Amino acid sequence: MAKPSTTLTVRLPSETRAKLDRLADLTQRSKSFLAAKALDAYAERELEKFQKIEAQLRATPDAPDPDADEIFAIMERASRSTKAP
């Protein structure tokens, strides 16, 4: 039985759309399937990072509850520090 789904409209740079078109042709999968898989993987990965950071911040004694902006800033700094120069 198919899982329930919903529609999301996304604007992509032309280059990204061309890559998606090519990948869809090569894999004989729909662009929608590929985009959904990519978004799911991204959301899963980022949610896991967010939740780990949130848990670490909450475990710090006497620290105020972290807000999303603070957590996203930590994620961004970590992302920049792991990228090759």
C-alpha positions in Angstrom: 0.0 0.0 0.0 1.4 3.4 -1.0 2.2 5.9 1.8 0.1 9.0 1.9 1.9 11.9 0.2 1.5 15.7 -0.3 2.6 18.2 -2.9 5.4 20.7 -2.4 6.5 23.3 -5.0 10.2 24.1 -5.0 12.2 26.6 -7.0 15.5 25.2 -8.2 18.4 26.8 -10.0 18.4 25.8 -13.7 21.6 23.8 -13.2 20.1 21.8 -10.4 17.0 21.0 -12.5 19.3 19.9 -15.4 21.1 17.5 -13.0 17.8 16.2 -11.7 16.6 15.7 -15.3 19.8 13.8 -16.2 19.7 11.6 -13.1 16.0 10.8 -13.7 16.9 9.7 -17.3 19.8 7.6 -16.1 18.0 5.9 -13.3 14.6 5.7 -15.0 13.0 7.2 -11.9 10.8 10.2 -11.8 12.1 13.6 -10.8 9.5 13.6 -8.1 10.8 10.3 -6.7 14.4 11.5 -6.7 13.6 14.9 -5.1 11.5 13.2 -2.4 14.3 10.8 -1.6 16.9 13.6 -1.5 14.7 15.8 0.7 13.9 12.9 3.1 17.6 12.1 3.5 18.4 15.8 4.1 15.6 16.3 6.6 16.5 13.1 8.5 20.2 14.1 8.7 19.6 17.7 9.7 16.9 16.8 12.2 19.3 14.3 13.8 22.0 17.0 14.1 19.5 19.5 15.5 18.2 17.1 18.1 21.7 16.1 19.2 22.7 19.7 19.7 19.5 20.6 21.5 20.0 17.6 23.9 23.5 18.7 24.6 22.5 22.3 25.3 19.6 21.2 27.5 22.0 18.9 29.5 24.2 21.9 30.4 23.5 22.8 34.0 21.8 26.2 34.6 21.8 27.0 30.8 18.6 28.6 29.5 16.5 26.6 27.1 18.1 26.8 23.6 16.2 28.4 20.8 16.1 27.3 17.2 18.3 30.2 16.0 21.0 29.3 18.5 21.0 25.7 17.3 21.0 26.6 13.6 24.0 28.9 14.3 25.9 26.0 15.9 25.0 23.8 13.0 26.2 26.4 10.5 29.5 26.9 12.3 30.0 23.1 12.4 29.2 22.8 8.7 31.7 25.5 7.8 34.5 24.0 10.0 34.1 20.6 8.3 34.3 21.9 4.7 37.6 21.6 2.9 39.3 24.9 2.1 
